[in-house]
Amino acid sequence: MRGLVIAFIFSLLLGNDGIRELNKEVFGVATRRGVVIVEYWAVWNEANKVTLLDEVEIKDAKVYRVNVDMNPGIMADQQIVVLPSIIFYDDGDEFKRLQGDMSFTLKTSKNDIQDIVDEILMSKF
């Protein structure tokens, strides 16, 4: 029953762009197992959202977003100081962080993101 409830909550959080938005109720569950990529963004900086995450499939990782305007507690807990930021988690632990520059822009590529995911996976061997 609990799994069904969590699945229902996730379905409600599915954003228009196909990437699920996390909130404090599901953040820990979503990031706890496996390789997880979370983009932290804010409405006031939506123009600089990392839309690349919408356009490509990242192999062997789950991808989520956190709107820090709606979830300041997650922002504080994860020590987010620059937007946008992307944190790569491995079984709940932060593995690597990418942060925007002084113009609140994060320049990265699909290959950069996939390389970090591959690095996480290779570190397990």
C-alpha positions as CSV (number, residue, x, y, z in Angstrom):
1,M,0.0,0.0,0.0
2,R,2.8,2.4,0.9
3,G,4.5,1.9,-2.5
4,L,1.2,2.6,-4.2
5,V,0.9,5.9,-2.3
6,I,4.4,6.9,-3.1
7,A,3.8,6.1,-6.8
8,F,0.7,8.2,-6.7
9,I,2.5,11.2,-5.1
10,F,5.2,10.9,-7.8
11,S,2.6,10.9,-10.5
12,L,1.1,14.1,-9.1
13,L,4.6,15.7,-9.1
14,L,5.3,14.9,-12.7
15,G,6.0,18.3,-14.3
16,N,4.8,19.5,-17.7
17,D,8.3,18.8,-19.1
18,G,8.3,15.2,-18.0
19,I,10.8,15.5,-15.2
20,R,9.4,15.0,-11.8
21,E,9.4,17.8,-9.3
22,L,10.4,16.7,-5.8
23,N,9.2,18.2,-2.6
24,K,10.2,17.6,1.1
25,E,7.7,14.6,1.4
26,V,9.4,12.6,-1.4
27,F,12.9,14.0,-1.7
28,G,14.6,11.4,0.6
29,V,12.8,8.5,-1.0
30,A,13.6,9.7,-4.5
31,T,17.3,10.2,-3.9
32,R,18.0,7.3,-1.5
33,R,18.8,4.5,-4.0
34,G,20.7,4.4,-7.2
35,V,22.2,7.2,-9.3
36,V,20.0,10.3,-9.1
37,I,20.4,13.7,-10.8
38,V,18.6,16.6,-9.2
39,E,18.5,20.1,-10.7
40,Y,17.8,22.9,-8.3
41,W,16.1,25.9,-9.9
42,A,13.8,28.8,-9.1
43,V,10.9,30.5,-10.9
44,W,12.8,33.8,-11.0
45,N,15.6,32.0,-12.9
46,E,13.4,29.8,-15.1
47,A,15.0,31.1,-18.3
48,N,18.3,29.5,-17.1
49,K,16.7,26.1,-16.2
50,V,18.9,23.3,-17.6
51,T,16.5,22.3,-20.4
52,L,19.1,19.9,-21.7
53,L,17.8,17.5,-19.0
54,D,14.4,17.6,-20.8
55,E,15.8,16.9,-24.2
56,V,18.0,13.9,-23.7
57,E,17.8,10.5,-22.0
58,I,20.4,9.9,-19.3
59,K,21.3,6.3,-19.1
60,D,21.3,4.5,-15.7
61,A,20.1,7.5,-13.7
62,K,16.8,9.0,-12.5
63,V,16.4,12.8,-13.1
64,Y,14.4,15.1,-10.9
65,R,14.0,18.9,-10.2
66,V,13.5,20.9,-7.1
67,N,11.9,24.3,-7.2
68,V,13.7,26.0,-4.4
69,D,11.0,28.8,-4.2
70,M,8.6,26.1,-3.1
71,N,11.1,24.0,-1.1
72,P,13.5,26.3,0.8
73,G,14.1,23.5,3.4
74,I,15.6,21.3,0.8
75,M,17.6,24.2,-0.6
76,A,19.1,24.8,2.9
77,D,19.6,21.1,3.7
78,Q,21.5,20.6,0.4
79,Q,23.5,23.9,0.8
80,I,22.4,25.3,-2.5
81,V,23.8,28.8,-2.9
82,V,23.9,29.2,-6.7
83,L,21.2,28.5,-9.3
84,P,20.8,26.5,-11.3
85,S,22.7,23.7,-9.6
86,I,22.8,20.0,-10.4
87,I,23.7,17.5,-7.8
88,F,24.5,13.9,-8.6
89,Y,23.6,11.5,-5.8
90,D,24.9,7.9,-5.4
91,D,22.6,6.0,-3.0
92,G,21.6,9.2,-1.2
93,D,25.1,10.6,-0.9
94,E,26.3,13.6,-2.9
95,F,28.9,12.5,-5.5
96,K,29.4,15.7,-7.5
97,R,27.9,19.1,-7.9
98,L,27.6,21.5,-10.9
99,Q,26.7,25.1,-10.3
100,G,25.7,28.1,-12.4
101,D,28.1,31.0,-13.0
102,M,27.8,34.7,-12.0
103,S,25.1,35.1,-14.8
104,F,23.0,32.3,-13.2
105,T,23.7,30.1,-16.2
106,L,25.0,26.5,-16.1
107,K,26.8,25.5,-19.2
108,T,27.0,21.7,-19.5
109,S,26.3,19.1,-22.1
110,K,24.6,15.7,-22.3
111,N,28.1,14.1,-22.6
112,D,29.3,15.9,-19.4
113,I,26.2,14.7,-17.5
114,Q,26.5,11.1,-18.8
115,D,30.3,11.1,-18.0
116,I,29.5,11.9,-14.4
117,V,26.9,9.2,-14.2
118,D,29.4,6.7,-15.7
119,E,32.0,7.9,-13.2
120,I,29.6,7.1,-10.4
121,L,28.9,3.7,-11.8
122,M,32.6,2.9,-12.4
123,S,33.4,3.9,-8.8
124,K,31.4,0.9,-7.6
125,F,33.9,-1.6,-9.1
